[in-house]
Amino acid sequence: MPKPTLRTAIAVSALTAATLVALPPLAASAAGSTLVVDAAVPFRPVTHAASGGLYALAEGNRPADSLLLPIKMHTLTQPPPRVGQAPNGQPPGGDALLVAPQADRVGAAQVIRMPDIYRDFPYRWVSWDDWLAKVDQMVNDRLAATTVSNITAYEIWNEADWTWNTAAAGDFNAGWTRTVQRIRTRDTVTPVAGPGDSHWNPTRMRAFLTNARNTNTLPDIVVWHELGHTSPHIAANVAAYRAMEAELGISPRRIFINEYAERDEIDVPGRVTNYIAKLERAGVWAADRAFWYEYGTVNGLTHNNQPTASWWLYKWYGDMAGNMVRTTPRAQTGLDGFASYDSTRRRVDVVFGDESGTNNVRVTGLGGFGSTVRVRLESTPGSGRFTNVAAPTTLANTTYTVTNGAITVPVPNMSATASYHLVVEPTSGVPAYQQRYEAENASVFRAERLSAGNASNGGHVGRIDNTGDPRNDSYVDFIVNVPTARSYTMTIGYANGTGATATQGLAYNGGPWSTVSYPATTGWAQFSTVNTTVTLNAGYNTIRLAKGSPHFAGGTGYAELDYIQLI
């Protein structure tokens, strides 16, 4: 939310083939930093957790779906129905229920920020009668929106540590309890999120959690902001929260950093890369780019409905599949990055930045790649929010020799404001397009990502159990990218331990529903396959498999999803 003022020497592997743009060897005297990537140490599935935005979308499909699908948006924070909030002098906009059809098409969940029913920021408190009447209205509007299924929580308040009028409204923690209890008189299903403080404050958090525990109003999703140039502190803050949660006897909550990166950072790809790296390693459930400017641009990822430099950073993030793998920077400041390994394609993606000069990326865990690998390196500049960038700049396309399962890639002349993308693949046998999409990498609604050693890439989605209520319908949305418009054979990896045939609904690109049948397998996490046919557009498509969903009568029995494959 906008505020009146800002808050506060590794050896190079031998090259074995000609390059498109060759990377020069490091000078013997070069110091620099090294980011170490271990492709053999996964720590969670790729979920694109930090690909979200506060007030990211605006009515009228802004920005276009074509700019949203590639970045695989996870969770948005949008104003409530009948929004009054008018930040930065803009007219009110971004109503969560009005942008819901577009968010749904691109696989994004939404959190409704309830205090944005008020126009001014900081919020101007009127009275408890006024607030509770507005809460009733917002909840009733949500309940009436029976075709909207992607609302994942109500955010009770925003930055109460400085926007809550204690003199007029009383203690915030008591106000939280009163508000949650009022919501629950109408809606006992939709989760609640909070407290939403402007920064990590352990004293306030402890008091909040203690009161919420004692009054049975604990948030389902715990929220605070990482602004004021706080990326070096994210790991410690998340660890402190987890320790506090355990000490208070509270079961683990999802952590949502629904505003990250300061005003002078948000349009700097190198700095934002640093935030994403730390948010991923900390294991947050979701994170949203902070809002400093205007609706409908995902906070600077687009300008005039075209990509800016920062968009390419999130496109690289969106291209990741498989599992996030360990990255180790030299320090909590400077060079950092995040990485994934897709075992089905034997592909490593590394996004890094926030350092100038000559630095290195060392990728280990490549024992299964063969003696040589193809390495592609590209960059996107720190050119700001008002400069469109049609494509990233290719810096190298090189073959490297793998030595003891590792390569070291020097990256000369780095700019601290730019972000960089390194792709490591086998030198042969790479498919023309991604054919397999893991369920645990997809957008998962009211179901759970699970692990199994015999699952494709080690993960699957289970407990896809709910149907009949748009607030808790269970479904999985796969965003896929295919080269040509045609019919594809879609193989679905699944498990069904019920002993009887189960069914789910299948729809793609908002089209009509059909039914997929899953014969019983030998047990849960015991996988088999079924085939069906889908007719897809060239480029990005959204495929939904659902136990329950708007416009679908509902599936029968229960089935777990492992992957889909398109050939």
Disulfide bonds with the S-S distance in Angstrom:
none
